[in-house]
């Protein structure tokens, strides 16, 4: 029986031409593509000429689909996980799936690629030798105000 694996595949942000050769190869070699949104990721796969069975896995389906996907990997499937644009687990779903694979001793690999945070930092022209990524702020109210005050007090370049 072949060994299963979870492949975390970073996908282009806006320009489909930004996909890496390695990411294309991983998607083509996967047994199945698990995606944050199969409609969105289906456009990418169609652009690449790749036809694979797809399954959605996002913040609203994580708990119900987690066991199913981990079982596929345990049975030897190579699962490529992609989010809508950018890098899985970085302000996108995927952490629960990675944690479950770690807990069961399953193989996990990550293919680097586009990152909106790093693109913004590169384009900013500000000091970027040391920085902190804060992700999304609370939507509104006192929690948002408090978090912004904490961010302002940091002596590092901050990406929100």
N, C-alpha and C positions, 0 to 999 in steps of 0.2 A: 504494500500500500504506500502511495506517495505521501510525503509530509505536507500537511496543509500550512498555510501562511496567511497572515493579514498584511496586505500591502497598503500603506497610507500614501496616496498619490496626490501630490499638489497639482492643481490645474490652473490654466490661464485666467487672468483677471482682465476680461474685456477682449483681448486679442487672441484668438485660437492659435495663431502662429507662435505664441510664446511657449507652447508645450514642449517639454524636453524629449529628446530621442529616447531616453531611458523610460520616461513616463509612458510614451507610446508603446514601447516594447512590453512594459509591465501590464498595460491594459490589454494588449493583444494576447499575452500569455496567460492571463487570469482565467479561471473557470467561470467567474461571475463578477459583475461589478455591482457593488452596493453603493448607493448614492444618496446624498441629502435630498435631492429632487431628481427623480429619474427622467422627467421631461427635460430639465436643463442639461443634465449630463448626457442624455440621449442625443442632444444636438452635437455635443463634443464627439461622442463615439461615431456618429454618422459622418461628421467632418473628417474623421480619421479613417473611415471605412472599416470600423470594427463592429462586429455583431456579437454581443454577449448577452446572456440572461441578466436581467437587472432586478434589483430589489431596493426599495427605499428604506432609509434609516436616518431619521432626523429627530429633533427634540420632542416631537409628538408621538413618535413610534419607537423610540429607543428601548423602553422597558419591555414592550411586547415582542420586539423582534430580536433582542439581544441574544437570547438562548438559541434561537433558530440559526443565527449567523455563526455563533461560536461552535455549534454542533456541526455545521458545514465544514469549518476549518478542522475540527477534530476528525472528521471523516476523510480528510486529505485534500479538501478544496483550497485552491489559491484564490483568495478573495481580495479584489482591489477595491479600496474604499476611497471615494472622492466626495468632496463637498462642491457647492455650486461654483465657487471661484476662490482660489487660494489654497491654503494649507489646512487639512483636517486637524481638528483639535485646537487650532489657534483662532479663538473667537468663532469657532464653528463646532458642530457636533463631532463626536468620535471618541471622546475621552472614556466613556463607559465601555465601549467596545475594546479599546486598548487595555483598560484595567482588567476586564474579564479575561482577555487573552493572557495577560501577565499572570493572573491568578491560576490559570490552568496550565501554565508552562508552554503555551503555544508560540510558534515563531511569529515575529512581527518585523517588518522592514518599513522604512520610510524613504520616499523618493522626494528630495527637495525640489523646490520650484518657486513660483511667484509668491510674493508676500506683499500685500498692500502696505503694511506697516513699514517694511524696509524700503519699498519704492518711495513712499512719502518722505522718509528720513533722507534718502539719497538726494531727492529733489529739493529739499528744504534749504540746503546750504548752511545749516546750523551745525554746531559741534555734535559729532555722532560717534566719538570714540567710546563714550559711555552713555547708555540710555536705558530707560525703563519703558516697558509696554504695559499699559494699564487696561487695554481692551475697551469694552463699552462702559460708559458711565451709567449710574442709575438714571432712569428716564426723566425724573423731575423731583421737585420738592426739596426737603431738608437733606435727604440722603445724597442727592446730587450736589447740593451746595457744600456739604461737609466733605465729600470726596474731592471736589475741586480745590477746596482749601488745603487738603492734605497733599494733593498733587503740586500745588503752587509752592508749598514749603520744601519740596524736594530740590536738591541742588543739581539734578540730572535733567538732561533732555528727556521729555516725556511724550510718548505717542499714545493718543487716545483713539 
